[in-house]
Amino acid sequence: MNEPYRSPVDPTPEPEEKAIEAALRPSRLADFQGQPRVAEQLGLVLAAAKGRGGVPDHVLLSGPPGLGKTTLAMIIANEMEVPLRISSGPAIQHAGDLAAILSSLTEGEVFFLDEIHRMARPAEEMLYLAMEDFRVDVVVGKGPGATAIPLELPPFVLVGATTRSGLLPGPLRDRFGFTAQLDYYDPADLRRIVTRSAGVLGVDLAPESADVIASRSRGTPRIANRLLRRVRDYAEVKGHAVVTPDLAGAALDVFEVDPLGLDRLDREVLNAVCAKFGGGPVGLSTLAIAVGEEMETVAEVAEPFLVRLGFLMRTPRGRVATAAGFRHLGLTPPGPADLFG
C-alpha cells in the first residue's frame, strides 16, 4: 500500500506544525478575519451573555476543515474569560468518557468537541441531558440491580464542530442555541490573513505577494498559512530577504501548487479522467487505481476542490470531466456526445 498522500495544501496540520498554527490564530473576535456574518452574530450572543452575567448558549460550528472552527472556540473562551477544554468525537466512545469530562468542568467553562458527529451513540444520548439540564445520570452496577445516580453539572458552554452537519441527529442539532455555517473565504480576506501571519512570522512580504499566496489557498486560511510558511522556507534557503510576487510564485511552483491551488494529486486525478478515460464517466475505484491512491484519498482530498472549481462532476455513472477541466490541462474538450455519452 502507498503511504497516505500528504499535500502541501492538506488542511490537516502535522503535530509539529500545531504550535506554529496556534501562534497565528487570532485570540479576539475583533481580530478574526473573514466570516463577517458569523462573527457579527457570535459577537451579539457573547455580548448578551456577558451583559446578563451568565453563560452563552451552546454553539454549533459546521464547515470544511481549516476555516476557523477551532479558532472560534478559542475566541469564545477568551472573550468570556473562562477556561477551554478540548476533545473530539472519536475520542469519546463510551458514556463514561463523556461523564468524566463533564463532571470536571468548572462553571462557565467552554467545552470544544471537534468532529462531534463521530461521537458514540451512548455518549451522544448522555450529552442531550447535559446540554439541556446540566445533569448526567451515572449508572452504577449492571443488570436489574443497576442504579442511575443523577450528577449535577455547573453551567458550561458546549462548542461543537463538524465537517458533516448532515450526519448530526436532529435531537442533538436542536439543542444548540446558535448554529453557524462557515464558508470558504474570499481572496481579500485571505490576503489580510496572509499579511497578518507574515507579520507574526517575521516574513518581509511584498503586498502583491500576499495575493499570490491567497489565490492558491483554496479559500482556506489554514492552507494560506501553510503555503506562507513554505514560501518563507524557499526565500530563506535561496537567500532572499523580501518575498516578491515572482519569488512567491516560484516557491509554490516548486511545491507543485498551481495558480488555481491545484496540487499534484488534483492534477493527476483530473488528467486521469481527461486523458486516460476520455473525460469519463469513470468509477471511483478505477480512478483511484489509475492514480495509485486510496479511494478515500481521491474522494475526500482531491474531488471536492475539483468539483468546486467546476472541473469535475459526480454523476450516477461515475466521475466526468468538464470542458473547463480539459482546458485547465491544456487539452481540447471532446464534443458533448463524447463527453457524456
FIKOL-492116 format. One record per residue (C-alpha): y, x, z. Coordinates in steps of 0.02 Angstrom, whole numbers, plus 50000, padded with zeros to 5 digits. Layout:
<seba v="Y" u="X" w="Z"/>
...
//
This chain:
<seba v="50000" u="50000" w="50000"/>
<seba v="50177" u="50055" w="49964"/>
<seba v="50296" u="50090" w="50107"/>
<seba v="50416" u="49944" w="50138"/>
<seba v="50562" u="49958" w="50018"/>
<seba v="50721" u="50018" w="50104"/>
<seba v="50878" u="49987" w="50002"/>
<seba v="51049" u="50062" w="50039"/>
<seba v="51113" u="49882" w="50039"/>
<seba v="50974" u="49814" w="50150"/>
<seba v="51068" u="49714" w="50285"/>
<seba v="50939" u="49752" w="50420"/>
<seba v="51000" u="49902" w="50522"/>
<seba v="50891" u="50052" w="50563"/>
<seba v="50882" u="50088" w="50751"/>
<seba v="50986" u="50246" w="50737"/>
<seba v="51123" u="50151" w="50646"/>
<seba v="51142" u="50014" w="50776"/>
<seba v="51256" u="50117" w="50888"/>
<seba v="51372" u="50154" w="50741"/>
<seba v="51373" u="49972" w="50688"/>
<seba v="51412" u="49918" w="50866"/>
<seba v="51566" u="50029" w="50865"/>
<seba v="51626" u="49945" w="50705"/>
<seba v="51610" u="49768" w="50773"/>
<seba v="51772" u="49681" w="50824"/>
<seba v="51773" u="49628" w="51006"/>
<seba v="51903" u="49488" w="50995"/>
<seba v="51914" u="49334" w="50886"/>
<seba v="52088" u="49386" w="50828"/>
<seba v="52012" u="49544" w="50752"/>
<seba v="51868" u="49453" w="50666"/>
<seba v="51896" u="49463" w="50478"/>
<seba v="51836" u="49326" w="50363"/>
<seba v="51759" u="49156" w="50403"/>
<seba v="51932" u="49083" w="50442"/>
<seba v="51867" u="48906" w="50461"/>
<seba v="51731" u="48957" w="50584"/>
<seba v="51849" u="49072" w="50679"/>
<seba v="51979" u="48934" w="50699"/>
<seba v="51851" u="48805" w="50757"/>
<seba v="51768" u="48925" w="50877"/>
<seba v="51936" u="48978" w="50945"/>
<seba v="51976" u="48798" w="50988"/>
<seba v="51808" u="48775" w="51076"/>
<seba v="51833" u="48931" w="51182"/>
<seba v="52015" u="48895" w="51223"/>
<seba v="51973" u="48719" w="51278"/>
<seba v="51832" u="48781" w="51390"/>
<seba v="51944" u="48913" w="51470"/>
<seba v="52079" u="48782" w="51497"/>
<seba v="51955" u="48670" w="51590"/>
<seba v="51885" u="48816" w="51687"/>
<seba v="51709" u="48775" w="51625"/>
<seba v="51583" u="48843" w="51503"/>
<seba v="51590" u="48807" w="51315"/>
<seba v="51462" u="48701" w="51226"/>
<seba v="51307" u="48786" w="51158"/>
<seba v="51340" u="48867" w="50989"/>
<seba v="51226" u="48875" w="50836"/>
<seba v="51267" u="49003" w="50700"/>
<seba v="51173" u="48998" w="50536"/>
<seba v="51185" u="49101" w="50378"/>
<seba v="51109" u="49251" w="50288"/>
<seba v="51088" u="49418" w="50377"/>
<seba v="51237" u="49531" w="50403"/>
<seba v="51376" u="49401" w="50405"/>
<seba v="51427" u="49419" w="50588"/>
<seba v="51318" u="49305" w="50694"/>
<seba v="51283" u="49440" w="50824"/>
<seba v="51465" u="49494" w="50820"/>
<seba v="51523" u="49317" w="50855"/>
<seba v="51404" u="49304" w="51004"/>
<seba v="51479" u="49463" w="51075"/>
<seba v="51654" u="49397" w="51043"/>
<seba v="51614" u="49235" w="51136"/>
<seba v="51558" u="49335" w="51288"/>
<seba v="51713" u="49446" w="51279"/>
<seba v="51832" u="49301" w="51258"/>
<seba v="51754" u="49209" w="51405"/>
<seba v="51744" u="49371" w="51506"/>
<seba v="51562" u="49346" w="51550"/>
<seba v="51402" u="49450" w="51527"/>
<seba v="51297" u="49439" w="51369"/>
<seba v="51107" u="49429" w="51368"/>
<seba v="51020" u="49461" w="51201"/>
<seba v="50845" u="49412" w="51148"/>
<seba v="50758" u="49346" w="50992"/>
<seba v="50642" u="49204" w="50945"/>
<seba v="50492" u="49314" w="50902"/>
<seba v="50504" u="49397" w="51074"/>
<seba v="50484" u="49230" w="51163"/>
<seba v="50306" u="49174" w="51132"/>
<seba v="50272" u="49087" w="51298"/>
<seba v="50369" u="48964" w="51404"/>
<seba v="50356" u="49088" w="51547"/>
<seba v="50451" u="49218" w="51445"/>
<seba v="50596" u="49098" w="51423"/>
<seba v="50591" u="49040" w="51604"/>
<seba v="50605" u="49220" w="51665"/>
<seba v="50760" u="49249" w="51559"/>
<seba v="50845" u="49084" w="51601"/>
<seba v="50814" u="49099" w="51788"/>
<seba v="50900" u="49269" w="51790"/>
<seba v="51061" u="49212" w="51703"/>
<seba v="51222" u="49208" w="51801"/>
<seba v="51347" u="49065" w="51793"/>
<seba v="51438" u="49058" w="51626"/>
<seba v="51333" u="49198" w="51550"/>
<seba v="51308" u="49197" w="51362"/>
<seba v="51127" u="49200" w="51307"/>
<seba v="51113" u="49254" w="51125"/>
<seba v="50948" u="49204" w="51045"/>
<seba v="50929" u="49279" w="50872"/>
<seba v="50809" u="49203" w="50744"/>
<seba v="50794" u="49052" w="50857"/>
<seba v="50688" u="48960" w="50729"/>
<seba v="50545" u="49083" w="50761"/>
<seba v="50527" u="49040" w="50945"/>
<seba v="50358" u="48973" w="51004"/>
<seba v="50345" u="48784" w="51022"/>
<seba v="50309" u="48780" w="51211"/>
<seba v="50464" u="48886" w="51243"/>
<seba v="50565" u="48779" w="51124"/>
<seba v="50521" u="48621" w="51221"/>
<seba v="50571" u="48705" w="51384"/>
<seba v="50737" u="48753" w="51305"/>
<seba v="50779" u="48569" w="51272"/>
<seba v="50789" u="48531" w="51457"/>
<seba v="50877" u="48694" w="51498"/>
<seba v="51014" u="48662" w="51371"/>
<seba v="51042" u="48482" w="51420"/>
<seba v="51017" u="48478" w="51610"/>
<seba v="51021" u="48664" w="51655"/>
<seba v="50848" u="48648" w="51728"/>
<seba v="50673" u="48709" w="51688"/>
<seba v="50508" u="48645" w="51753"/>
<seba v="50395" u="48788" w="51804"/>
<seba v="50211" u="48737" w="51801"/>
<seba v="50108" u="48808" w="51944"/>
<seba v="49919" u="48801" w="51932"/>
<seba v="49804" u="48737" w="51796"/>
<seba v="49713" u="48578" w="51753"/>
<seba v="49727" u="48418" w="51856"/>
<seba v="49798" u="48515" w="52004"/>
<seba v="49944" u="48588" w="51907"/>
<seba v="50115" u="48551" w="51980"/>
<seba v="50285" u="48558" w="51894"/>
<seba v="50419" u="48633" w="52004"/>
<seba v="50598" u="48599" w="51945"/>
<seba v="50708" u="48754" w="51946"/>
<seba v="50896" u="48728" w="51937"/>
<seba v="50992" u="48846" w="51822"/>
<seba v="51176" u="48896" w="51829"/>
<seba v="51279" u="48830" w="51682"/>
<seba v="51261" u="48952" w="51536"/>
<seba v="51305" u="48961" w="51352"/>
<seba v="51165" u="48973" w="51225"/>
<seba v="51216" u="49052" w="51060"/>
<seba v="51076" u="49027" w="50936"/>
<seba v="51071" u="49118" w="50770"/>
<seba v="50961" u="49078" w="50622"/>
<seba v="50944" u="49130" w="50441"/>
<seba v="50845" u="48972" w="50405"/>
<seba v="50928" u="48822" w="50484"/>
<seba v="50811" u="48705" w="50391"/>
<seba v="50667" u="48766" w="50499"/>
<seba v="50753" u="48711" w="50660"/>
<seba v="50683" u="48550" w="50733"/>
<seba v="50808" u="48407" w="50742"/>
<seba v="50799" u="48389" w="50932"/>
<seba v="50847" u="48573" w="50953"/>
<seba v="50986" u="48569" w="50824"/>
<seba v="51061" u="48413" w="50902"/>
<seba v="51080" u="48496" w="51072"/>
<seba v="51209" u="48620" w="51007"/>
<seba v="51386" u="48560" w="51036"/>
<seba v="51458" u="48672" w="50899"/>
<seba v="51371" u="48724" w="50740"/>
<seba v="51439" u="48842" w="50608"/>
<seba v="51376" u="48895" w="50437"/>
<seba v="51432" u="49071" w="50394"/>
<seba v="51469" u="49100" w="50210"/>
<seba v="51473" u="49258" w="50106"/>
<seba v="51639" u="49350" w="50118"/>
<seba v="51766" u="49361" w="49978"/>
<seba v="51821" u="49533" w="49912"/>
<seba v="51990" u="49527" w="50002"/>
<seba v="51907" u="49503" w="50173"/>
<seba v="51780" u="49640" w="50136"/>
<seba v="51920" u="49756" w="50084"/>
<seba v="52005" u="49731" w="50252"/>
<seba v="51841" u="49760" w="50342"/>
<seba v="51808" u="49921" w="50247"/>
<seba v="51985" u="49982" w="50281"/>
<seba v="51969" u="49946" w="50467"/>
<seba v="51797" u="50028" w="50478"/>
<seba v="51862" u="50182" w="50386"/>
<seba v="51995" u="50200" w="50520"/>
<seba v="51866" u="50186" w="50658"/>
<seba v="51754" u="50316" w="50574"/>
<seba v="51900" u="50432" w="50533"/>
<seba v="51875" u="50420" w="50345"/>
<seba v="52030" u="50453" w="50239"/>
<seba v="52006" u="50312" w="50115"/>
<seba v="52123" u="50282" w="49969"/>
<seba v="52172" u="50096" w="49960"/>
<seba v="52085" u="50067" w="49794"/>
<seba v="51925" u="50147" w="49860"/>
<seba v="51903" u="50003" w="49981"/>
<seba v="51900" u="49886" w="49831"/>
<seba v="51761" u="49989" w="49750"/>
<seba v="51653" u="49978" w="49906"/>
<seba v="51693" u="49794" w="49938"/>
<seba v="51646" u="49745" w="49760"/>
<seba v="51471" u="49818" w="49782"/>
<seba v="51437" u="49744" w="49954"/>
<seba v="51357" u="49578" w="49906"/>
<seba v="51486" u="49483" w="50007"/>
<seba v="51411" u="49552" w="50168"/>
<seba v="51509" u="49652" w="50299"/>
<seba v="51356" u="49745" w="50364"/>
<seba v="51319" u="49807" w="50189"/>
<seba v="51502" u="49854" w="50164"/>
<seba v="51499" u="49961" w="50322"/>
<seba v="51335" u="50041" w="50271"/>
<seba v="51399" u="50085" w="50098"/>
<seba v="51557" u="50156" w="50176"/>
<seba v="51451" u="50274" w="50280"/>
<seba v="51355" u="50330" w="50126"/>
<seba v="51519" u="50363" w="50036"/>
<seba v="51579" u="50461" w="50187"/>
<seba v="51419" u="50566" w="50184"/>
<seba v="51442" u="50602" w="49999"/>
<seba v="51625" u="50652" w="50022"/>
<seba v="51584" u="50768" w="50167"/>
<seba v="51442" u="50855" w="50075"/>
<seba v="51546" u="50876" w="49917"/>
<seba v="51694" u="50942" w="50017"/>
<seba v="51820" u="50804" w="49981"/>
<seba v="51946" u="50761" w="50117"/>
<seba v="52005" u="50599" w="50036"/>
<seba v="51891" u="50466" w="49964"/>
<seba v="51964" u="50418" w="49794"/>
<seba v="51902" u="50269" w="49692"/>
<seba v="51812" u="50385" w="49571"/>
<seba v="51729" u="50475" w="49715"/>
<seba v="51675" u="50311" w="49795"/>
<seba v="51602" u="50252" w="49630"/>
<seba v="51511" u="50416" w="49603"/>
<seba v="51439" u="50410" w="49779"/>
<seba v="51373" u="50234" w="49758"/>
<seba v="51301" u="50280" w="49588"/>
<seba v="51202" u="50418" w="49675"/>
<seba v="51133" u="50287" w="49794"/>
<seba v="51091" u="50175" w="49644"/>
<seba v="51210" u="50034" w="49689"/>
<seba v="51291" u="49972" w="49529"/>
<seba v="51466" u="49894" w="49510"/>
<seba v="51399" u="49719" w="49549"/>
<seba v="51299" u="49776" w="49700"/>
<seba v="51126" u="49778" w="49621"/>
<seba v="51014" u="49917" w="49686"/>
<seba v="50859" u="49996" w="49610"/>
<seba v="50741" u="49856" w="49662"/>
<seba v="50857" u="49721" w="49596"/>
<seba v="50866" u="49805" w="49426"/>
<seba v="50679" u="49836" w="49421"/>
<seba v="50643" u="49653" w="49456"/>
<seba v="50770" u="49594" w="49328"/>
<seba v="50709" u="49720" w="49199"/>
<seba v="50529" u="49668" w="49226"/>
<seba v="50570" u="49486" w="49193"/>
<seba v="50679" u="49526" w="49042"/>
<seba v="50589" u="49670" w="48959"/>
<seba v="50407" u="49655" w="49013"/>
<seba v="50391" u="49467" w="49014"/>
<seba v="50517" u="49416" w="48881"/>
<seba v="50630" u="49327" w="49003"/>
<seba v="50492" u="49230" w="49089"/>
<seba v="50431" u="49120" w="49160"/>
<seba v="50329" u="49240" w="49267"/>
<seba v="50244" u="49208" w="49434"/>
<seba v="50298" u="49295" w="49593"/>
<seba v="50132" u="49386" w="49619"/>
<seba v="50133" u="49453" w="49441"/>
<seba v="50314" u="49506" w="49459"/>
<seba v="50278" u="49596" w="49623"/>
<seba v="50134" u="49692" w="49544"/>
<seba v="50245" u="49739" w="49397"/>
<seba v="50375" u="49822" w="49510"/>
<seba v="50249" u="49892" w="49635"/>
<seba v="50314" u="49795" w="49786"/>
<seba v="50252" u="49662" w="49906"/>
<seba v="50285" u="49481" w="49858"/>
<seba v="50387" u="49455" w="50017"/>
<seba v="50499" u="49602" w="49972"/>
<seba v="50534" u="49534" w="49798"/>
<seba v="50560" u="49356" w="49860"/>
<seba v="50668" u="49395" w="50012"/>
<seba v="50760" u="49556" w="49965"/>
<seba v="50791" u="49553" w="49777"/>
<seba v="50779" u="49374" w="49715"/>
<seba v="50913" u="49289" w="49822"/>
<seba v="51051" u="49402" w="49760"/>
<seba v="50993" u="49393" w="49579"/>
<seba v="50990" u="49203" w="49590"/>
<seba v="51162" u="49200" w="49672"/>
<seba v="51234" u="49305" w="49529"/>
<seba v="51155" u="49188" w="49402"/>
<seba v="51043" u="49324" w="49331"/>
<seba v="50878" u="49241" w="49381"/>
<seba v="50814" u="49064" w="49405"/>
<seba v="50669" u="49000" w="49507"/>
<seba v="50577" u="48863" w="49413"/>
<seba v="50413" u="48770" w="49445"/>
<seba v="50333" u="48879" w="49311"/>
<seba v="50397" u="49044" w="49381"/>
<seba v="50547" u="49161" w="49376"/>
<seba v="50658" u="49152" w="49222"/>
<seba v="50798" u="49272" w="49173"/>
<seba v="50963" u="49201" w="49113"/>
<seba v="51068" u="49260" w="48968"/>
<seba v="51186" u="49341" w="49094"/>
<seba v="51041" u="49439" w="49167"/>
<seba v="50994" u="49506" w="48995"/>
<seba v="51173" u="49556" w="48959"/>
<seba v="51191" u="49646" w="49126"/>
<seba v="51048" u="49760" w="49074"/>
<seba v="51123" u="49785" w="48901"/>
<seba v="50987" u="49680" w="48819"/>
<seba v="51006" u="49542" w="48690"/>
<seba v="50961" u="49372" w="48762"/>
<seba v="50824" u="49279" w="48668"/>
<seba v="50856" u="49106" w="48597"/>
<seba v="50837" u="48954" w="48712"/>
<seba v="50669" u="48911" w="48638"/>
<seba v="50602" u="49084" w="48677"/>
<seba v="50685" u="49095" w="48848"/>
<seba v="50622" u="48932" w="48917"/>
<seba v="50479" u="48893" w="48802"/>
//
